[in-house]
Amino acid sequence: MKETAKAYFLGKKGPYRLNCAQSVAETFRSKFPLEEKKAAILGACGGGMAPDGLCGAFYAAKCILEQHLPHRLDPGMEELQAAAGSLKCKEIKALRKLPCHECVGKAAEVLENP
C-alpha cells in the first residue's frame, strides 16, 4: 500500500498525478471509504493547504482514522509526527526530515498497520 500511495503521488499510477492527500485516500478507498464530502475536500489539501497547515497526506490519514479507526487516531498521529518531526507541511519541509513522497508513504504505513 505504501508503494501504491507513493505511485499515485508521483504520477506513476492512474490517469494523472494526485496530490498527497488524494494519494493516501485513493490508496485506501476500497478498505476505508471516506464520506463523499470529505473525499472531495482532499483535492484542495495538497501543498500545505490542509486545515491548520497539516501535511495533506497526514490530514488524509487523520480523516480515515477518525472515521474508521478512532482508537488509532492519537497513536497514528504521534507516529507520523515522530517520523516527520511535525504534522504541519511547512515545518516538515523546513526540517527536511521527510520529503513529500515519503510523508505519503508514512501515512500509508500507519493506515496499513492498524
C-alpha positions in Angstrom: 0.0 0.0 0.0 2.9 2.4 0.8 4.3 2.0 -2.7 0.8 2.4 -4.3 0.3 5.6 -2.4 3.7 6.9 -3.5 2.9 5.9 -7.1 -0.3 7.9 -7.1 1.6 10.9 -5.8 4.4 10.6 -8.3 2.0 10.2 -11.2 3.1 6.6 -11.9 -0.4 5.2 -11.2 -3.7 6.3 -12.5 -4.5 8.7 -15.4 -3.0 11.7 -13.6 -0.9 12.7 -10.6 -2.8 13.1 -7.3 -1.8 15.4 -4.5 -0.6 14.0 -1.3 -4.0 13.9 0.5 -5.7 12.3 -2.6 -2.9 9.7 -2.9 -3.5 8.4 0.6 -7.3 8.5 0.3 -7.3 6.8 -3.2 -5.0 4.0 -2.0 -7.3 3.1 0.9 -10.6 4.0 -0.9 -11.9 0.4 -1.0 -10.7 -0.5 2.5 -11.6 2.7 4.3 -14.0 4.8 2.1 -14.5 8.4 3.2 -17.7 10.3 3.2 -18.2 11.9 -0.3 -17.9 15.4 1.1 -14.7 14.7 3.0 -13.1 12.9 0.0 -13.9 15.9 -2.3 -12.2 18.3 0.2 -8.9 16.4 -0.1 -8.5 17.7 -3.6 -7.6 21.1 -2.1 -5.4 19.8 0.7 -2.1 19.4 -1.1 0.9 21.6 -0.6 0.2 22.7 3.0 -3.4 23.7 2.2 -5.0 21.1 4.6 -6.7 22.6 7.7 -4.3 24.0 10.3 -1.5 23.7 7.8 -1.3 20.0 8.2 0.6 17.9 5.7 -2.0 16.7 3.2 -1.0 13.1 3.5 -1.2 13.2 7.3 -4.6 15.0 7.1 -6.0 12.3 4.8 -4.7 9.6 7.3 -6.3 11.6 10.2 -9.7 11.7 8.3 -9.5 8.0 7.7 -8.5 7.2 11.3 -11.3 9.4 12.7 -13.9 7.7 10.6 -12.8 4.1 10.6 -10.2 3.5 13.4 -10.8 6.2 16.1 -8.9 4.1 18.6 -5.8 4.5 16.4 -6.1 8.3 15.9 -3.8 9.5 18.6 -1.1 6.8 18.3 -1.2 7.1 14.5 -0.7 10.9 14.6 2.1 10.5 17.1 3.8 8.1 14.8 3.5 10.5 11.9 4.9 13.4 14.0 7.8 11.3 15.2 8.7 10.3 11.7 8.5 13.8 10.1 9.3 16.0 13.1 6.0 17.8 12.8 2.5 17.3 11.4 2.5 20.7 9.6 3.6 20.8 6.0 5.8 23.9 6.1 7.6 22.7 9.3 8.2 19.2 7.7 9.7 20.9 4.6 11.8 23.2 6.8 13.1 20.2 8.8 13.9 18.2 5.7 13.5 15.0 7.6 10.9 13.5 5.1 10.3 14.6 1.5 6.6 14.8 0.4 6.5 11.3 -1.2 7.9 9.8 2.0 5.2 11.5 4.0 2.6 9.9 1.7 4.3 6.6 2.3 4.4 7.0 6.0 0.7 7.9 6.1 0.0 4.7 4.2 2.1 2.7 6.6 0.1 4.0 9.6 -3.1 3.0 7.9 -1.8 -0.4 6.8 -1.0 -1.4 10.4 -4.0 -0.6 12.5 
